[in-house]
């Protein structure tokens, strides 16, 4: 069976300053994406598609290493 993750991404994610890949897709994550994600300047890939996020997408202009962004099938405003 597949494991489904629920809840939200904690704001403390901004402390993971060496994070390069964030892949938590096809779950039931909800709420907002923490604005601190924009401080993770080493991120190269973000895959958060097929969840239940409902916030606006935070500014990602600081993510100069970002090469892949997949946020489809959420409920962003």
Number of C-alpha atoms within 10 A of each C-alpha: 3 6 7 11 14 12 12 15 16 11 13 10 15 17 12 13 13 11 15 16 14 14 12 17 19 17 17 16 23 18 16 18 20 17 15 17 24 17 18 22 19 18 22 17 18 19 16 22 19 18 21 21 24 15 15 13 14 13 12 15 10 14 17 13 13 18 10 12 13 13 17 13 14 17 15 15 8
